[in-house]
Amino acid sequence: MSGRETIAAVATPPGVGAVGIVRVSGPAVPDIALHLLGRLPAPRQALLADFRADDAESIDQGLALYFPAPHSFTGEHVLELQGHGGPVVLDRLLARVLALGARAARPGEFSERAFLEGKLDLTRAEAIADLIASGTEQQARLAARSLSGALARQVDELLEALTRVRVLVEASLDFPDEDLDPDLPSGIAADLGRLRTDLDTLLITAQRGERLRDGLMVVLAGAPNAGKSSLLNALAETDRAIVTPVPGTTRDLLHADVQIDGLPLRVFDTAGLRLSPDPVEQEGVRRAREQIDRADLVLWIVDDADQAGDAAPPTDLPPQVPLLTIHNKIDLTARAPGEHPRADGTMQLACSATTGAGLDSLRRALTRHAGLGTDAGGDFSARRRHLDALRRTREHLAAAAQAQADAAPPELLAEDLRLAQDSLGEITGAVSSDDLLGRIFSEFCIGK
């Protein structure tokens, strides 16, 4: 710690408030406290004191809290100054602390130091930012579970199991002349099978957590005048899009942010997909297809009243994007609202954006697509980087299992296991790089 600079930042949001906090962390904290307060507060005891400028004039009066290393959030000496929440007062107080030898903290630098001092792993550090940024009660709940270590514990268990397999494989490399257990290959194969099963379970849970954190991108697509804009307005419960009987009203992308049972959705209304000589409409169709390529789910909207229309979506939609066919305008037909299974085993849904019939079934289908059930007790907040690391781990484990099945040289199996362990270790920071840490903590707010 002695080689690090002391950092400081205002830890409360900008604006006027009753209380404002300046946070200081680093080796110079005791010296700064002596100059600013006249004495060093007793550890973890609130001290009412004047915060003094260099000419002994009082900047503010408030509470000072001192947390000596290593018993603090960052693992360093930490001083928190709780004064009045006026921006001018906080600016003066921060300027005084900086003049006493601290420097302005970067976004997320306090949490980064907590990670570097072993106070947090990366999943817990990220959970702090997720908890602060939570927009729904469900997001806050899952972030709190991650902060308590729900994700880290499962990753650590997998890392421990993976380490045991690596030990067995490495032993066969280091001691080739020893009489090893003849059942060793089958034991390694069984261990790999269990590892892959547990990893797949964790990946499914992490996908749910990522969808709840970032939300689903849902695109409404279909022929002109199928009722896409009406459905957007019905889901958003506001007149977000212009609705007219004229086909091709929507030319540009419109979106609305919707919440369904704590699941955040960004729903896009797009131009109707058809050939048109109108260059403006052509651009709208191009943008619609571009958005479809990026979607988590496409709702293909069909006008149920148009008996001559083709309910099947075009064959050139991206095959990797899930699609659900929605029969709209059932208030003009005799079709019952809700889900209707098709002969090919797929499901389609009937609703009316005008009357609201079937919209509850649509909302349930959306939450079901996100993988949400009634009991999310084992879930946690997850990020795309977690999913990427888990998928790369799965690929390396699959390669290791194949090498084991093919009786490939043990060096190849050992390398696949090492790569799997490195990928999995990226999640908690057991394996990390300066570039990775920079990307993660740059997303945090200043003062955290």
C-alpha positions in Angstrom: 0.0 0.0 0.0 2.9 2.4 0.7 3.7 2.8 -2.9 0.2 3.9 -4.0 -1.1 7.4 -4.3 -3.9 8.5 -2.0 -7.2 9.1 -3.9 -10.3 11.1 -3.1 -13.7 11.7 -4.6 -17.2 13.0 -3.8 -19.1 9.7 -3.1 -22.6 11.2 -3.3 -24.6 12.1 -6.4 -24.2 15.6 -7.9 -26.8 18.1 -6.8 -28.1 19.6 -3.6 -28.8 17.2 -0.7 -28.8 17.1 3.1 -25.6 15.1 3.4 -22.6 14.9 1.1 -19.7 12.5 1.5 -16.0 12.9 0.5 -14.2 9.6 0.5 -10.4 9.3 0.8 -8.3 6.2 0.6 -4.5 5.5 0.7 -1.4 5.8 2.8 -1.6 9.6 3.3 -5.0 9.4 5.1 -3.7 9.8 8.6 -1.6 12.9 7.7 -4.6 14.4 5.8 -6.8 13.9 8.8 -4.4 15.6 11.1 -4.2 18.7 8.9 -8.0 18.8 8.0 -9.5 17.8 11.4 -6.7 18.6 13.9 -6.5 14.9 15.0 -6.9 11.4 13.7 -10.3 10.0 14.7 -10.5 6.8 16.7 -11.0 3.8 14.4 -14.6 3.2 13.3 -16.0 5.9 15.7 -17.8 9.0 14.4 -16.1 12.2 15.3 -17.9 15.6 15.1 -15.3 18.0 13.7 -14.7 21.2 11.8 -13.3 20.6 8.3 -10.7 23.3 8.1 -9.0 25.1 5.2 -5.3 25.9 5.2 -5.9 29.2 7.0 -7.9 27.4 9.8 -11.2 28.8 8.4 -14.0 26.2 8.7 -15.1 24.8 5.4 -17.9 22.8 7.0 -18.8 20.9 10.1 -19.7 17.2 10.0 -18.8 13.7 10.9 -15.5 12.1 10.2 -15.0 8.3 10.1 -11.6 6.6 10.0 -11.0 3.0 8.9 -7.4 1.9 9.3 -5.9 -0.6 7.0 -6.6 -3.5 6.4 -10.1 -3.2 8.0 -11.7 -1.0 5.4 -13.6 -1.4 2.1 -10.4 -0.8 0.0 -8.0 -2.6 2.4 -6.2 0.8 2.8 -6.6 3.6 5.3 -9.9 5.2 4.5 -11.4 8.5 5.7 -15.0 9.4 5.1 -16.1 13.0 5.6 -19.8 13.5 6.0 -20.8 17.1 5.6 -23.6 19.1 4.1 -24.6 18.2 0.6 -24.2 21.5 -1.2 -22.1 21.3 -4.3 -20.0 24.3 -3.5 -19.2 23.0 0.0 -18.3 19.5 -1.4 -16.1 21.1 -4.1 -14.2 23.1 -1.5 -13.8 20.1 0.8 -12.5 17.9 -2.0 -10.1 20.7 -3.2 -8.7 20.9 0.3 -8.1 17.1 0.5 -6.4 17.2 -2.9 -4.2 20.1 -1.8 -3.1 17.9 1.2 -1.7 15.3 -1.1 -4.5 13.2 -2.6 -5.4 13.0 -6.2 -8.8 12.7 -7.8 -10.0 9.1 -8.1 -10.9 7.5 -11.4 -14.3 5.9 -11.9 -14.4 2.7 -9.9 -10.9 3.1 -8.4 -12.1 2.5 -4.8 -13.6 -0.8 -5.9 -10.6 -1.6 -8.0 -8.3 -1.2 -5.0 -10.7 -3.4 -2.9 -10.2 -6.1 -5.6 -6.4 -5.7 -5.7 -6.3 -5.9 -1.9 -8.3 -9.2 -1.9 -11.4 -7.6 -0.3 -13.6 -8.4 -3.3 -13.5 -10.7 -6.3 -14.6 -9.3 -9.7 -18.1 -10.7 -9.5 -18.7 -8.9 -6.2 -17.2 -5.7 -7.4 -19.4 -5.8 -10.5 -22.4 -6.5 -8.3 -21.8 -3.3 -6.5 -22.2 -1.3 -9.7 -25.2 -3.4 -10.7 -26.9 -2.8 -7.4 -26.4 1.0 -7.7 -27.7 0.9 -11.3 -30.7 -1.3 -10.6 -33.9 -0.1 -12.3 -36.2 -2.8 -10.9 -36.7 -4.6 -7.7 -35.7 -7.9 -9.4 -32.5 -6.4 -10.7 -31.6 -5.2 -7.2 -32.4 -8.6 -5.7 -30.2 -10.4 -8.1 -27.3 -7.9 -7.7 -27.5 -8.4 -4.0 -27.2 -12.1 -4.4 -24.1 -11.7 -6.6 -22.7 -9.3 -3.9 -23.2 -12.0 -1.3 -21.1 -14.4 -3.5 -23.8 -16.5 -5.3 -21.9 -16.5 -8.6 -18.4 -16.6 -7.1 -19.2 -19.6 -5.0 -20.4 -21.7 -8.0 -17.4 -20.6 -10.1 -15.0 -21.5 -7.2 -16.5 -24.9 -6.9 -16.1 -25.6 -10.6 -12.5 -24.3 -10.5 -11.8 -26.6 -7.6 -13.2 -29.6 -9.5 -11.3 -28.6 -12.6 -8.1 -28.4 -10.6 -8.6 -31.9 -9.3 -8.9 -33.2 -12.8 -5.8 -31.2 -13.9 -3.8 -32.7 -11.0 -4.6 -36.3 -12.2 -3.7 -35.5 -15.8 -0.5 -33.6 -14.9 0.6 -36.5 -12.6 0.4 -38.9 -15.6 2.7 -36.5 -17.5 5.2 -35.8 -14.7 5.5 -39.5 -13.6 5.0 -41.6 -16.7 7.0 -44.5 -15.3 4.9 -44.8 -12.1 2.3 -47.5 -11.8 -0.8 -45.3 -12.0 -4.4 -46.4 -11.3 -5.6 -48.4 -14.3 -9.0 -46.9 -13.8 -7.6 -43.4 -14.1 -8.8 -42.7 -17.7 -12.3 -43.7 -16.9 -12.2 -41.6 -13.7 -11.1 -38.6 -15.6 -13.8 -39.1 -18.2 -16.4 -39.3 -15.5 -15.1 -36.2 -13.8 -15.2 -34.3 -17.1 -18.8 -35.3 -17.6 -19.8 -34.0 -14.2 -17.9 -30.8 -14.8 -19.6 -30.2 -18.2 -23.0 -30.9 -16.7 -22.5 -28.5 -13.8 -21.1 -25.8 -16.1 -24.1 -26.1 -18.4 -26.4 -25.6 -15.4 -24.4 -22.5 -14.3 -24.5 -21.1 -17.9 -28.3 -21.4 -18.0 -28.6 -19.6 -14.7 -26.2 -16.9 -15.8 -28.1 -16.3 -19.0 -31.2 -15.6 -16.9 -29.3 -13.2 -14.7 -27.8 -11.4 -17.8 -31.3 -11.0 -19.3 -32.6 -9.6 -16.1 -29.7 -7.2 -15.8 -29.6 -6.0 -19.4 -33.1 -6.8 -20.5 -34.4 -8.3 -23.7 -34.3 -6.6 -27.1 -37.6 -7.5 -28.7 -38.4 -6.5 -32.3 -41.9 -6.3 -33.7 -41.7 -7.3 -37.4 -44.2 -8.2 -40.1 -46.0 -7.0 -43.1 -47.3 -3.4 -43.3 -50.6 -2.7 -41.4 -50.3 -5.9 -39.3 -50.7 -3.9 -36.1 -47.1 -3.7 -34.9 -47.4 0.0 -33.8 -50.7 -0.8 -32.0 -49.0 -3.7 -30.2 -46.1 -1.5 -29.2 -48.5 1.1 -27.7 -50.4 -1.7 -25.9 -47.3 -3.2 -24.3 -45.9 0.3 -23.4 -49.4 1.4 -22.2 -48.9 4.7 -24.0 -49.3 6.2 -27.5 -45.6 5.8 -28.4 -46.2 5.1 -32.1 -48.5 6.7 -34.7 -51.3 4.4 -35.7 -53.3 4.8 -38.9 -55.1 2.5 -41.3 -52.6 3.5 -44.0 -50.0 0.7 -44.7 -46.4 1.8 -44.3 -46.9 4.5 -41.6 -43.9 3.4 -39.7 -40.7 4.3 -41.6 -38.1 4.6 -38.9 -37.3 2.6 -35.7 -39.3 3.4 -32.7 -38.8 1.8 -29.3 -40.3 1.8 -25.8 -38.8 0.5 -22.5 -41.3 -1.9 -20.9 -41.1 -3.8 -17.6 -43.0 -7.1 -17.2 -42.7 -8.7 -13.7 -39.3 -7.1 -13.2 -38.0 -8.0 -16.6 -36.8 -5.0 -18.6 -37.7 -5.0 -22.3 -36.7 -2.7 -25.1 -39.4 -3.2 -27.7 -38.8 -2.0 -31.2 -41.5 -1.1 -33.8 -40.2 -1.5 -37.3 -41.2 -0.7 -40.9 -43.3 -3.4 -42.6 -41.2 -5.8 -44.6 -42.2 -5.5 -48.2 -40.8 -4.4 -51.6 -41.4 -0.7 -52.2 -40.2 1.8 -54.8 -40.2 4.5 -52.1 -36.6 5.2 -51.1 -37.7 6.3 -47.6 -39.6 3.1 -47.1 -36.7 1.1 -48.5 -34.4 2.6 -45.9 -37.0 1.8 -43.2 -37.0 -1.8 -44.3 -33.2 -2.0 -44.3 -33.1 -0.6 -40.7 -35.8 -3.1 -39.7 -33.7 -6.0 -40.9 -30.6 -4.6 -39.2 -32.5 -4.5 -35.9 -33.9 -8.0 -36.4 -30.3 -9.3 -36.7 -29.5 -7.8 -33.3 -32.7 -9.0 -31.5 -33.0 -11.4 -28.6 -36.5 -12.2 -29.8 -38.6 -11.4 -32.9 -42.3 -11.2 -32.7 -43.7 -11.8 -36.2 -47.0 -10.0 -36.3 -49.8 -11.3 -38.6 -53.1 -9.5 -39.3 -55.5 -12.3 -38.3 -58.3 -10.5 -40.1 -56.4 -10.7 -43.4 -57.3 -14.2 -44.5 -55.5 -13.8 -47.8 -52.2 -12.9 -45.9 -49.4 -15.4 -45.4 -48.8 -16.1 -41.7 -45.4 -17.6 -42.3 -42.4 -15.3 -41.8 -40.0 -14.9 -44.7 -37.3 -17.5 -45.0 -34.5 -15.0 -45.1 -34.8 -14.0 -41.4 -31.7 -14.8 -39.4 -32.0 -18.4 -38.2 -30.2 -17.8 -34.9 -32.8 -15.3 -33.6 -35.8 -16.9 -31.8 -39.1 -16.0 -33.4 -42.7 -16.1 -32.1 -45.7 -15.6 -34.5 -48.4 -13.3 -33.1 -51.8 -13.2 -34.7 -53.1 -9.7 -34.0 -56.5 -8.1 -34.5 -58.5 -11.1 -33.2 -61.2 -8.7 -32.2 -62.1 -8.8 -35.9 -62.1 -12.6 -36.1 -63.4 -15.6 -34.2 -59.9 -16.8 -33.0 -59.6 -17.4 -29.3 -56.9 -15.4 -27.4 -53.9 -17.0 -26.0 -51.4 -19.7 -27.1 -52.1 -22.1 -30.0 -49.8 -25.0 -30.7 -49.1 -25.8 -34.3 -48.8 -29.2 -36.0 -45.0 -28.8 -36.3 -44.7 -28.4 -32.5 -44.1 -24.7 -32.5 -46.3 -22.2 -30.7 -48.2 -19.2 -32.0 -50.1 -16.6 -30.0 -53.4 -14.8 -30.7 -54.2 -11.3 -29.2 -55.8 -8.0 -29.9 -53.8 -4.9 -29.3 -57.1 -2.9 -29.4 -59.0 -4.8 -26.8 -56.1 -6.2 -24.8 -57.3 -9.8 -25.2 -54.4 -12.3 -25.1 -51.8 -9.7 -24.0 -51.4 -11.4 -20.6 -50.5 -14.6 -22.5 -48.0 -12.6 -24.6 -46.4 -11.1 -21.4 -46.1 -14.6 -19.9 -44.5 -15.8 -23.1 -41.9 -13.0 -23.0 -40.9 -13.8 -19.4 -40.8 -17.5 -20.2 -38.5 -16.8 -23.1 -36.2 -14.9 -20.7 -36.0 -18.1 -18.6 -37.8 -16.7 -15.7 -39.9 -18.8 -13.4 -41.8 -18.3 -10.2 -38.8 -19.2 -8.1 -35.5 -17.4 -8.9 -33.9 -18.2 -5.6 -30.7 -19.6 -7.1 -30.3 -16.7 -9.6 -27.8 -13.9 -9.6 -26.9 -10.9 -11.7 -24.6 -11.7 -14.6 -22.9 -9.9 -17.4 -22.1 -10.7 -21.0 -18.4 -11.2 -20.1 -19.4 -13.9 -17.7 -21.4 -15.7 -20.4 -18.5 -15.3 -22.8 -16.1 -16.8 -20.3 -18.5 -19.7 -19.5 -19.0 -20.5 -23.2 -15.2 -20.5 -23.8 -14.8 -22.8 -20.8 -17.5 -25.1 -22.2 -15.7 -25.3 -25.6 -12.3 -26.1 -23.9 -14.0 -28.8 -21.8 -15.6 -30.3 -24.8 -12.2 -30.4 -26.5 -10.7 -32.1 -23.5 -13.5 -34.7 -23.4 -12.9 -35.4 -27.1 -9.2 -35.7 -26.5 -9.9 -38.1 -23.6 -12.3 -40.2 -25.7 -9.8 -40.4 -28.6 -6.9 -41.4 -26.3 -5.0 -38.4 -27.6 -1.6 -37.6 -26.1 -2.1 -36.4 -22.5 -0.3 -33.1 -23.3 -3.3 -32.1 -25.5 -5.8 -33.0 -22.7 -3.7 -31.0 -20.2 -3.6 -27.9 -22.5 -7.4 -28.0 -23.0 -7.9 -28.2 -19.2 -5.5 -25.3 -18.6 -7.4 -23.1 -21.1 -10.7 -24.1 -19.5 -9.3 -23.1 -16.1 -8.0 -19.8 -17.4 -11.3 -18.9 -19.0 -13.3 -19.8 -15.9 -10.9 -17.9 -13.7 -11.5 -14.7 -15.6 -15.0 -14.5 -14.1 -13.8 -13.9 -10.5 -10.4 -12.4 -11.4 -8.4 -15.5 -10.5 -7.0 -14.9 -14.0 -7.1 -11.3 -15.1 -5.3 -8.7 -17.1 -4.9 -5.0 -16.8 -7.0 -4.5 -19.9 -9.8 -6.5 -18.4 -9.7 -4.7 -15.1 -9.6 -1.3 -16.9 -12.8 -2.2 -18.9 -14.7 -3.4 -15.9 -14.0 -0.6 -13.4 -14.3 2.2 -16.0 -18.0 1.5 -16.0 -18.3 2.4 -12.2 -19.3 5.8 -10.9 -16.7 8.1 -9.4 -16.4 7.6 -5.7 -17.2 3.9 -5.8 
